[in-house]
Amino acid sequence: MPATRSVLLRRGITAAAVLPLLALAACGYGSESKNNDTEKVAAGAKKIDGLDTVKIGYFGNLTHGTALVGRHEGIFQKELGATKAAYATFNAGPSEIEALNSGSIDIGWIGPSPAINGYTKSDGRSLRIIGGSASGGVKLVVDPDKIKSLKDVKGKRIATPQLGNTQDVAFLNWIADQGWKVDAESGKGDVSVVRTDNKITPDAYKSGSIDGAWVPEPTASKLVAEGAKVLLDEADLWPDKKFVITNIIVSQKFLKEHPKVVEAVLRGSVRTNAYIASNPDEAKAAANAQLKVDSGKELPAEVLDPAWKSIQFTNDPLASTLDTEAEHAVKAGLLEKPDLGGIYDLTLLNKVLKAESESEADDAGLGVK
């Protein structure tokens, strides 16, 4: 069942003006990544459905570890045969969604909020969530000299990555649960919510312009390395300590035209997650090595080790938690209630999981009918 209308913001302000998740990032569609030796096509391999290339997007951070490891270890390319995997990296959800809509990428690893917004803005026509990737890896970290308990957060300046993004919504929801008031749009109220790009959050902390941050890894561990303290792990707020932080999406057009290619990528994802589970140290090193290829910089051990440990890699899209995250955005006053019916199509994922003797995933009633 497609969404009946786009997500709309309250207060009569347009989505493009207020919710960056619905806007095209100024930096364009993303950066093409350098090739690894492990991405070479094996001799004698054949193209899937005669397709030359599949274009895959992901973020250069650890919560997209499945993409980082699967790429670096050549797992995706092995599953794709002679159909070449071409990669692009992104810094924010809006640019990746726009790239998917334009055909600049076919498949992508992305957070729940941009997936929700991309789906609802297109009235359910642009994308499907086809698999899970990661849970957890989000923390509230603070200056221990200024904030010694959760109640001390009131009156302080706390950063989130972007207005309306996954962590921003989670923090606004937590604030409301404390009985405090904050205007979601401006971030002003009992707590000052300061929207700050993750790249500059550590410098903002060092300068004293923020007192803490509700952020994903590795930004949280970077702040800890600067002397911050973990005050709250978001996982502790969820049943079974699991909540979606990264999913796999695909263009509906590409899914319809090239299901065998999509299945191959999903098989690569499932096998990458199995590799991560069986070889945690090697996988962590592979993710860091790919970050260096993509950005020219690897993470130091004091950041990499705690960050990697806090992320759970999973094939399950944790669909019920995505629905809850959407409810949190509505509660915060950022969204009118969206219709997420049909956002999931787990048919190919469950086919792969069955073949790998793994438990099938559930779409929480939000799958294609």
C-alpha positions, -999 to 999 in steps of 0.1 A, spaced: 0 0 0 17 32 -11 19 63 11 -10 86 5 9 118 7 43 133 14 55 139 49 46 174 58 61 196 85 40 215 110 39 253 114 32 257 77 69 257 67 80 238 36 99 205 40 128 218 19 132 248 42 130 231 75 138 194 73 172 188 56 164 151 51 142 162 23 166 186 7 193 181 -18 227 185 -2 247 214 -17 277 191 -22 259 171 -49 253 134 -52 283 121 -35 319 112 -42 331 83 -63 354 60 -43 387 47 -53 390 11 -63 406 -16 -42 426 -45 -56 400 -68 -40 373 -52 -63 388 -68 -94 364 -91 -113 374 -127 -112 386 -143 -144 358 -162 -162 331 -145 -142 298 -137 -159 276 -106 -158 243 -110 -140 214 -104 -164 240 -89 -188 243 -58 -165 276 -40 -167 275 -21 -135 255 -17 -102 260 16 -84 262 13 -46 262 42 -21 271 43 16 284 67 42 320 68 53 312 59 90 312 28 111 275 24 113 278 15 76 304 -11 85 287 -38 64 293 -18 32 328 -9 43 339 -44 51 320 -61 22 336 -37 -3 371 -39 12 371 -77 13 357 -81 -22 326 -99 -10 301 -79 -30 322 -81 -62 325 -119 -57 287 -122 -56 282 -99 -86 305 -119 -109 314 -97 -139 288 -71 -131 310 -44 -117 303 -28 -83 308 10 -86 307 29 -53 299 64 -42 302 77 -6 279 103 10 280 126 40 242 130 45 210 112 38 194 139 15 222 136 -11 220 99 -12 182 99 -16 185 124 -44 212 102 -60 189 72 -58 160 91 -73 181 104 -102 196 70 -110 231 80 -99 231 50 -75 209 19 -76 213 6 -40 224 23 -8 231 19 29 213 47 48 197 56 81 160 53 89 150 89 88 161 96 53 146 63 41 112 73 57 114 108 42 125 96 8 96 71 7 69 94 19 80 124 -2 76 103 -33 42 90 -22 57 56 -19 72 54 -54 109 59 -50 125 32 -29 121 1 -8 139 -10 23 152 -44 13 174 -54 43 189 -45 76 225 -37 83 232 -22 118 217 -15 152 230 8 180 262 29 179 245 61 192 254 78 225 248 109 245 283 121 255 289 151 277 315 173 294 318 156 328 327 189 345 294 205 334 271 175 333 273 148 360 238 132 357 209 131 332 190 158 350 220 181 345 214 181 307 186 206 313 199 241 305 229 228 285 239 230 248 237 196 232 246 189 196 228 166 171 240 161 135 211 177 116 176 190 121 152 161 117 179 134 113 177 101 131 197 113 162 180 146 163 146 130 165 158 105 191 171 133 213 140 154 210 119 124 220 142 118 250 138 154 260 101 152 259 102 120 280 120 140 307 91 165 308 112 193 293 101 216 264 121 224 233 109 240 201 119 214 175 125 238 147 147 263 165 162 239 191 155 265 218 140 256 252 148 238 284 178 223 265 195 241 236 197 216 207 226 227 185 225 212 150 262 206 141 278 185 113 295 155 128 328 165 112 330 196 133 313 184 165 346 174 181 361 209 175 329 225 188 332 204 220 369 214 224 361 251 220 333 248 246 306 260 223 286 228 231 284 208 264 278 175 248 262 157 218 237 129 209 257 114 180 265 81 162 298 64 161 326 72 155 318 108 165 308 97 200 341 80 206 360 109 191 344 131 218 353 106 245 389 107 233 387 145 238 377 140 275 339 136 272 320 110 291 292 86 279 261 96 298 236 74 280 237 47 253 206 50 232 204 12 230 194 12 267 162 30 257 150 2 233 135 -33 239 163 -59 237 187 -29 232 181 -31 195 170 -3 171 177 4 134 205 27 126 213 16 91 192 -2 64 197 -11 28 175 6 2 170 2 -35 153 21 -63 120 5 -71 128 8 -108 161 -11 -103 145 -37 -81 119 -44 -108 144 -45 -137 173 -63 -120 161 -85 -91 190 -110 -96 215 -82 -91 197 -70 -60 197 -105 -47 235 -108 -53 241 -76 -33 219 -89 -5 238 -122 -5 270 -102 -2 256 -82 27 245 -114 46 278 -130 40 296 -99 51 277 -98 83 286 -134 89 323 -126 83 321 -97 107 306 -120 134 332 -147 129 362 -124 124 355 -92 145 391 -80 147 398 -86 109 365 -70 100 372 -39 122 406 -35 105 390 -39 71 364 -12 79 391 12 90 412 4 59 383 12 37 377 45 56 413 54 48 408 46 11 376 67 10 387 97 31 424 95 33 423 91 71 419 61 94 406 61 129 430 57 158 426 27 181 412 47 210 383 58 187 379 27 166 378 1 193 350 14 215 330 26 185 331 -7 167 322 -26 199 289 -6 203 275 -14 169 256 -46 162 256 -58 126 224 -75 116 204 -87 86 172 -79 103 158 -44 94 142 -41 128 111 -28 111 91 -23 143 117 2 155 116 21 123 79 26 128 86 37 163 112 62 151 86 77 127 62 80 157 89 99 176 92 124 147 55 129 148 56 134 186 84 159 183 62 180 160 85 176 129 62 154 109 26 147 103 19 110 106 33 92 75 18 61 58 47 36 57 27 8 42 48 -9 15 82 7 25 97 -28 29 101 -56 4 120 -84 22 113 -111 -4 148 -113 -17 164 -109 17 144 -138 31 152 -159 0 189 -153 7 185 -159 45 167 -192 39 195 -204 15 221 -195 42 200 -213 69 194 -181 87 161 -169 103 138 -149 81 132 -112 88 98 -96 95 85 -64 80 62 -55 110 32 -53 86 48 -26 65 57 -47 36 45 -47 0 11 -63 -3 
